[in-house]
Amino acid sequence: MSALNILHIITGFIGLILLAVPFSNNYKIINYRYIFYGILSQLILAAILLKVPFIISFFELLGNGVTILQNATVEGASFVFGYPPSDSDSVYRSLLETFAFGVLPYIIVMSCVSAILWYWGVLPFIVNVISKVCQKLFNIGGPVGLGAAANVFIGQVEAPLLIKPYVGKLSNKELLILMTAGMATVAGSVMVALISILEVQFASVNLIQHFLTASVLSVPAAIMYANIMIPSNEITDSSESSNTKVYNSTMDAITTGTAQGSNIAVSVGTILIAVIALVYIANSFLSLIGGYIGINLSIEMILGYLFAPITWLMGIPWNEAVIAGELLGLKTTLNEFVAYPALASLEDGVMSERSKLITFYSLCGFANFSSVGILISGIGAMAPERKDDLIKVSFKALVAATLASCMTGLVVGCFI
């Protein structure tokens, strides 16, 4: 790695931290020790998850499991929606070749499997380990540590359910941590669906390894940014927070997990219909305006230049930063189900493999405007008296989650 690249990376770390400072309630009392712990823990975790041989072998095993899940989902979807046509030249295409019936079923199946693994105690064990580490490093309470860590595997609304009795008691900083961690990670139920979109573009890499690494790394980054924006030592603690029972039996896990997955799948599908239609309408107006001034104006172009400085701070060369900025902007203003297909459809040579992978990590998260509404509604239903506080910290959470994913991209870029 050249001296220029090292300088670029150091500038990136400083720049991504400084971007959060203007959003701080009191920048004078920011505990810089937590910033150091946040970055150091990300670097150590990245080294372990990306470079340790037996961890890599474990992810390869998980990759084989994902292939089985994909094949199993196709089997179930084929039975319900019809088999693919035998003649590839036929004008009659299978429903399985559409996004609604070919991709969204992965969310349903993975949600069901995640619920089973949660009831069997596999996921709670891993979540508790991550939670304990975060509590020690960042001086946070058990409930918010558990809620933040659970986002690695379950959804941004489902994770707070694990600490539902304590949500009303959390400080504003703890609410910010909970929301930021929810938007800075991608739930396991959505990972397999995204893998099915990206597996052609990233055929040479283990996508499940990168998705899980992105979510794990983003948890300490999310807590770090929340500590910058609302510096506080208030702690809500309870030794009973990890004993919350989510499912009563394996069959309850299957039925509840499937129901939750179908709700997520329908929500994703309907949101995509709306946002893509809105983008088309907006681009139509922008193209008319651009025609008068001789510029091919579009939302994508505007977002590209707006987010380019941030993607440059992530370690992407400036000649590729506008393209990466466009993708990051699409993810932030719309969602990851719009941004990832755009990444997958990039022509060869437009971005280097390193830049693509850094961008991949920066897109891994639910940090978008629709997620803000989902979190306010979901967590607000658990503690209606805190709805005003949730609204108060929601914009900070969106900014913090976006920066957390970008910091994760920068950290991973150090190991590529």
C-alpha positions as CSV (number, residue, x, y, z in Angstrom):
1,M,0.0,0.0,0.0
2,S,1.5,3.3,-1.1
3,A,2.0,6.3,1.2
4,L,-0.7,8.2,-0.8
5,N,-3.2,5.4,-0.1
6,I,-2.4,5.4,3.6
7,L,-2.9,9.2,3.7
8,H,-6.2,8.8,1.9
9,I,-7.4,6.2,4.5
10,I,-6.3,8.4,7.5
11,T,-8.1,11.4,5.9
12,G,-11.2,9.1,5.5
13,F,-11.2,8.2,9.2
14,I,-10.9,11.8,10.3
15,G,-13.4,13.1,7.7
16,L,-16.1,10.5,8.5
17,I,-15.8,11.3,12.2
18,L,-15.9,15.1,11.7
19,L,-19.0,14.8,9.5
20,A,-20.9,13.6,12.7
21,V,-19.7,16.4,15.0
22,P,-22.1,19.1,13.7
23,F,-25.0,16.9,14.6
24,S,-23.8,16.5,18.3
25,N,-25.9,17.9,21.1
26,N,-22.7,18.9,22.9
27,Y,-19.5,18.4,21.0
28,K,-17.5,19.7,24.0
29,I,-18.2,16.6,26.1
30,I,-17.8,13.9,23.4
31,N,-15.8,11.0,24.8
32,Y,-13.1,10.4,22.3
33,R,-12.2,7.1,24.0
34,Y,-15.4,5.6,22.5
35,I,-14.4,6.8,19.0
36,F,-11.0,5.1,19.4
37,Y,-12.7,1.9,20.7
38,G,-15.2,2.0,17.9
39,I,-12.6,2.2,15.1
40,L,-10.2,-0.2,16.8
41,S,-13.0,-2.8,17.3
42,Q,-14.0,-2.5,13.7
43,L,-10.4,-3.0,12.5
44,I,-9.9,-6.1,14.8
45,L,-13.3,-7.6,13.8
46,A,-12.6,-7.0,10.1
47,A,-9.2,-8.7,10.4
48,I,-10.8,-11.7,12.1
49,L,-13.8,-12.1,9.8
50,L,-11.9,-11.5,6.6
51,K,-8.4,-12.9,7.1
52,V,-8.5,-15.8,9.7
53,P,-8.5,-19.1,7.8
54,F,-11.0,-21.1,9.9
55,I,-13.4,-18.2,10.0
56,I,-13.2,-18.0,6.2
57,S,-13.9,-21.8,6.0
58,F,-16.9,-21.3,8.3
59,F,-18.3,-18.7,6.0
60,E,-17.7,-21.0,3.0
61,L,-19.8,-23.6,4.9
62,L,-22.5,-20.9,5.5
63,G,-22.3,-20.1,1.8
64,N,-23.2,-23.7,1.0
65,G,-26.1,-23.4,3.4
66,V,-27.3,-20.3,1.6
67,T,-27.2,-22.2,-1.7
68,I,-29.4,-24.9,-0.1
69,L,-31.8,-22.2,1.1
70,Q,-32.0,-20.7,-2.3
71,N,-32.7,-24.1,-3.9
72,A,-35.2,-24.9,-1.2
73,T,-37.0,-21.5,-1.8
74,V,-37.1,-22.1,-5.6
75,E,-38.6,-25.6,-4.9
76,G,-41.3,-24.1,-2.7
77,A,-42.0,-21.1,-5.0
78,S,-42.1,-23.4,-8.0
79,F,-44.8,-25.5,-6.4
80,V,-46.9,-22.4,-5.6
81,F,-46.3,-20.1,-8.6
82,G,-45.5,-22.7,-11.3
83,Y,-42.5,-24.2,-12.8
84,P,-40.1,-22.4,-15.2
85,P,-40.7,-22.9,-18.9
86,S,-38.6,-25.7,-20.5
87,D,-38.1,-23.6,-23.6
88,S,-35.9,-20.5,-22.9
89,D,-37.1,-18.9,-26.2
90,S,-40.7,-19.1,-25.2
91,V,-42.6,-15.8,-25.0
92,Y,-44.3,-17.1,-21.8
93,R,-42.0,-16.5,-19.0
94,S,-42.2,-18.0,-15.5
95,L,-43.4,-16.0,-12.5
96,L,-40.1,-17.1,-10.8
97,E,-38.2,-14.8,-13.2
98,T,-39.9,-11.8,-11.7
99,F,-38.8,-9.9,-8.6
100,A,-42.0,-10.4,-6.7
101,F,-42.1,-14.2,-7.1
102,G,-38.4,-14.9,-7.7
103,V,-36.7,-12.8,-5.0
104,L,-39.2,-11.9,-2.3
105,P,-39.9,-15.5,-1.3
106,Y,-36.3,-15.7,0.0
107,I,-37.3,-13.2,2.7
108,I,-40.1,-15.4,3.8
109,V,-38.0,-18.6,4.0
110,M,-35.1,-16.9,5.7
111,S,-37.4,-15.2,8.2
112,C,-38.8,-18.6,9.1
113,V,-35.3,-20.2,9.4
114,S,-34.1,-17.3,11.6
115,A,-37.0,-17.7,13.9
116,I,-36.3,-21.4,14.4
117,L,-32.6,-20.7,15.1
118,W,-33.6,-18.1,17.6
119,Y,-35.9,-20.5,19.5
120,W,-33.3,-23.2,19.4
121,G,-30.8,-20.8,21.1
122,V,-28.3,-20.5,18.3
123,L,-28.8,-16.9,17.5
124,P,-29.3,-15.7,21.1
125,F,-25.9,-17.1,22.1
126,I,-24.1,-15.2,19.3
127,V,-26.1,-12.0,20.0
128,N,-25.3,-12.1,23.7
129,V,-21.6,-12.4,23.0
130,I,-21.7,-9.3,20.8
131,S,-23.9,-7.5,23.3
132,K,-21.5,-8.2,26.2
133,V,-18.5,-6.9,24.2
134,C,-20.4,-3.7,23.2
135,Q,-21.4,-3.1,26.9
136,K,-17.8,-3.3,28.1
137,L,-16.3,-1.2,25.3
138,F,-18.9,1.6,25.2
139,N,-20.4,1.6,28.7
140,I,-23.9,0.9,27.6
141,G,-26.7,-1.0,29.5
142,G,-27.7,-4.6,28.9
143,P,-31.1,-3.9,27.2
144,V,-29.7,-1.5,24.6
145,G,-26.7,-3.7,24.0
146,L,-28.9,-6.7,23.4
147,G,-31.2,-4.7,21.1
148,A,-28.4,-3.3,19.1
149,A,-26.6,-6.7,18.6
150,A,-29.8,-8.5,17.7
151,N,-30.0,-6.4,14.5
152,V,-27.3,-8.5,13.0
153,F,-29.7,-11.3,12.6
154,I,-33.3,-10.1,13.0
155,G,-35.1,-7.1,11.7
156,Q,-34.9,-3.5,12.9
157,V,-38.4,-3.6,14.4
158,E,-38.2,-7.2,15.7
159,A,-34.9,-6.5,17.6
160,P,-36.4,-3.9,20.0
161,L,-39.1,-6.5,20.8
162,L,-36.5,-8.4,22.7
163,I,-36.2,-5.5,25.2
164,K,-39.8,-4.3,25.0
165,P,-40.2,-3.9,28.8
166,Y,-37.3,-1.5,28.9
167,V,-38.0,0.6,25.8
168,G,-40.0,3.2,27.8
169,K,-37.1,3.6,30.2
170,L,-34.3,4.1,27.7
171,S,-32.5,7.5,27.6
172,N,-32.5,9.5,24.3
173,K,-29.0,8.3,23.6
174,E,-30.0,4.7,24.0
175,L,-33.0,5.2,21.7
176,L,-30.6,6.7,19.2
177,I,-28.3,3.6,19.5
178,L,-31.3,1.3,19.0
179,M,-32.5,3.1,15.9
180,T,-29.0,3.6,14.5
181,A,-28.0,0.0,14.9
182,G,-31.3,-1.0,13.2
183,M,-30.6,1.1,10.2
184,A,-26.9,0.4,9.9
185,T,-27.4,-3.4,9.6
186,V,-29.3,-5.8,7.3
187,A,-31.5,-8.5,8.8
188,G,-30.8,-12.1,8.0
189,S,-34.2,-12.5,6.4
190,V,-33.2,-9.9,3.7
191,M,-29.6,-11.1,3.1
192,V,-30.5,-14.1,1.0
193,A,-32.8,-12.1,-1.2
194,L,-30.0,-9.5,-1.8
195,I,-27.5,-12.3,-2.5
196,S,-29.8,-13.6,-5.2
197,I,-29.6,-10.2,-6.8
198,L,-25.8,-9.8,-6.5
199,E,-24.5,-13.3,-7.0
200,V,-23.8,-12.8,-10.8
201,Q,-21.8,-9.5,-10.3
202,F,-19.9,-10.9,-7.2
203,A,-19.5,-14.5,-8.4
204,S,-16.0,-14.7,-7.1
205,V,-16.7,-13.7,-3.5
206,N,-18.6,-15.3,-0.6
207,L,-21.5,-12.9,-0.3
208,I,-22.9,-14.3,3.0
209,Q,-19.4,-13.6,4.5
210,H,-19.5,-10.0,3.4
211,F,-23.1,-9.4,4.4
212,L,-22.6,-10.8,7.9
213,T,-19.2,-9.0,8.3
214,A,-20.9,-5.7,7.2
215,S,-23.6,-6.1,9.8
216,V,-21.3,-7.1,12.6
217,L,-18.8,-4.3,11.9
218,S,-21.6,-1.7,11.7
219,V,-22.9,-2.4,15.3
220,P,-19.8,-0.8,17.1
221,A,-19.8,1.9,14.4
222,A,-23.5,2.7,15.1
223,I,-22.9,2.9,18.9
224,M,-19.8,5.1,18.3
225,Y,-21.8,7.6,16.2
226,A,-24.6,7.6,18.7
227,N,-22.1,8.5,21.4
228,I,-20.9,11.4,19.3
229,M,-24.3,12.8,18.5
230,I,-25.7,12.5,22.0
231,P,-22.8,12.3,24.5
232,S,-24.3,10.9,27.8
233,N,-23.5,8.5,30.6
234,E,-27.1,7.6,31.3
235,I,-27.4,3.8,31.5
236,T,-30.6,1.6,31.6
237,D,-29.5,-1.7,32.9
238,S,-31.1,-5.0,33.9
239,S,-29.8,-8.5,34.2
240,E,-33.1,-9.9,33.1
241,S,-33.1,-8.2,29.7
242,S,-31.6,-11.2,27.8
243,N,-34.3,-13.6,29.1
244,T,-37.1,-12.2,26.9
245,K,-39.0,-15.1,25.4
246,V,-39.9,-14.6,21.7
247,Y,-41.4,-17.9,20.7
248,N,-43.2,-20.6,22.7
249,S,-42.2,-23.6,20.5
250,T,-40.6,-24.6,17.3
251,M,-44.0,-24.6,15.5
252,D,-44.7,-21.2,16.9
253,A,-41.3,-20.0,15.6
254,I,-42.2,-21.4,12.1
255,T,-45.6,-19.8,11.9
256,T,-44.6,-16.5,13.5
257,G,-41.4,-16.3,11.5
258,T,-43.2,-17.0,8.2
259,A,-45.9,-14.4,9.0
260,Q,-43.2,-11.8,9.8
261,G,-41.3,-12.7,6.6
262,S,-44.4,-12.4,4.5
263,N,-45.2,-9.0,6.0
264,I,-41.6,-7.8,5.2
265,A,-41.8,-9.2,1.7
266,V,-45.1,-7.4,1.0
267,S,-43.7,-4.2,2.5
268,V,-40.6,-4.4,0.4
269,G,-42.6,-5.0,-2.8
270,T,-45.1,-2.3,-2.3
271,I,-42.4,0.3,-1.2
272,L,-40.4,-0.5,-4.4
273,I,-43.5,0.0,-6.6
274,A,-44.1,3.4,-5.0
275,V,-40.5,4.7,-4.9
276,I,-39.6,3.6,-8.4
277,A,-42.7,5.3,-9.7
278,L,-41.8,8.5,-7.8
279,V,-38.3,8.4,-9.1
280,Y,-39.6,8.0,-12.7
281,I,-41.9,11.0,-12.2
282,A,-39.2,13.1,-10.6
283,N,-36.7,12.2,-13.4
284,S,-39.3,13.1,-16.0
285,F,-39.6,16.7,-14.6
286,L,-35.8,16.9,-14.2
287,S,-35.2,15.9,-17.8
288,L,-37.5,18.7,-19.0
289,I,-35.6,21.2,-16.9
290,G,-32.3,19.8,-18.0
291,G,-33.4,20.0,-21.6
292,Y,-33.7,23.8,-21.4
293,I,-30.2,24.2,-20.0
294,G,-28.5,21.4,-22.0
295,I,-27.8,19.0,-19.1
296,N,-29.0,15.4,-18.8
297,L,-30.4,16.0,-15.4
298,S,-31.7,13.2,-13.1
299,I,-32.0,12.3,-9.4
300,E,-29.1,9.8,-9.9
301,M,-26.8,12.5,-11.3
302,I,-27.7,14.9,-8.4
303,L,-27.2,12.3,-5.8
304,G,-23.9,11.2,-7.4
305,Y,-22.3,14.6,-6.9
306,L,-23.9,15.2,-3.5
307,F,-22.5,11.9,-2.0
308,A,-19.3,11.8,-4.0
309,P,-17.2,13.4,-1.2
310,I,-18.4,10.9,1.3
311,T,-17.6,7.9,-1.0
312,W,-14.1,9.5,-1.6
313,L,-13.6,9.5,2.2
314,M,-14.4,5.8,2.2
315,G,-11.3,5.2,0.1
316,I,-12.8,5.2,-3.4
317,P,-10.7,7.1,-6.1
318,W,-12.4,10.4,-7.2
319,N,-12.9,9.2,-10.8
320,E,-15.2,6.4,-9.4
321,A,-16.6,8.4,-6.4
322,V,-19.5,10.0,-8.3
323,I,-20.8,6.5,-9.4
324,A,-20.4,5.2,-5.9
325,G,-22.1,8.4,-4.6
326,E,-25.0,7.8,-6.9
327,L,-25.5,4.3,-5.4
328,L,-25.1,5.5,-1.8
329,G,-27.6,8.3,-2.5
330,L,-30.1,5.9,-4.0
331,K,-29.9,3.7,-0.9
332,T,-30.3,6.6,1.5
333,T,-33.2,8.3,-0.3
334,L,-34.9,5.1,-1.5
335,N,-33.6,1.8,-0.2
336,E,-31.1,-1.0,-0.7
337,F,-33.4,-2.9,-3.0
338,V,-33.0,-0.1,-5.5
339,A,-29.2,0.5,-4.9
340,Y,-28.0,-3.1,-5.0
341,P,-29.5,-4.0,-8.4
342,A,-28.0,-0.7,-9.7
343,L,-24.6,-1.9,-8.4
344,A,-25.1,-5.3,-10.0
345,S,-25.9,-3.8,-13.4
346,L,-22.8,-1.7,-13.6
347,E,-20.8,-2.3,-16.8
348,D,-17.4,-4.0,-16.5
349,G,-14.6,-1.5,-16.0
350,V,-16.7,1.3,-14.7
351,M,-15.5,0.6,-11.1
352,S,-12.6,-1.4,-9.8
353,E,-13.3,-4.6,-7.9
354,R,-12.0,-2.9,-4.7
355,S,-14.3,0.1,-5.2
356,K,-17.3,-2.2,-5.9
357,L,-16.7,-4.1,-2.6
358,I,-16.3,-0.9,-0.6
359,T,-19.5,0.4,-2.1
360,F,-21.2,-3.0,-1.4
361,Y,-20.4,-2.5,2.4
362,S,-21.6,1.1,2.4
363,L,-25.0,0.0,1.0
364,C,-25.4,-2.8,3.6
365,G,-28.1,-1.3,5.9
366,F,-31.6,0.0,6.2
367,A,-30.6,3.6,6.5
368,N,-33.3,5.3,4.4
369,F,-36.3,7.6,4.9
370,S,-38.9,4.9,4.8
371,S,-37.0,3.0,7.6
372,V,-37.2,6.1,9.8
373,G,-41.0,5.9,9.5
374,I,-41.0,2.2,10.1
375,L,-38.9,2.5,13.3
376,I,-40.8,5.4,14.7
377,S,-44.1,3.5,14.2
378,G,-42.7,0.1,15.4
379,I,-40.8,1.3,18.5
380,G,-43.5,3.9,19.2
381,A,-46.1,1.2,19.4
382,M,-44.0,-0.5,22.2
383,A,-43.7,2.7,24.1
384,P,-46.2,5.4,22.9
385,E,-45.0,7.8,25.6
386,R,-41.6,8.0,23.9
387,K,-42.8,8.7,20.4
388,D,-41.8,12.4,20.6
389,D,-38.3,11.4,21.7
390,L,-38.1,8.9,18.8
391,I,-39.0,11.6,16.3
392,K,-36.5,14.0,17.9
393,V,-33.6,11.5,17.4
394,S,-34.7,10.0,14.1
395,F,-32.8,12.3,11.8
396,K,-29.7,11.8,13.9
397,A,-30.2,8.1,13.6
398,L,-30.5,8.3,9.8
399,V,-27.2,10.3,9.5
400,A,-25.4,8.1,12.1
401,A,-26.5,4.9,10.4
402,T,-25.4,6.1,7.0
403,L,-22.0,7.2,8.3
404,A,-21.6,3.9,10.2
405,S,-22.1,1.9,7.0
406,C,-19.6,4.2,5.2
407,M,-17.1,3.8,8.1
408,T,-17.5,0.0,7.7
409,G,-16.7,0.4,4.0
410,L,-13.6,2.3,4.8
411,V,-12.4,-0.2,7.4
412,V,-12.9,-3.1,5.0
413,G,-11.1,-1.2,2.3
414,C,-8.0,-1.4,4.5
415,F,-7.9,-5.2,4.1
416,I,-8.6,-5.4,0.4
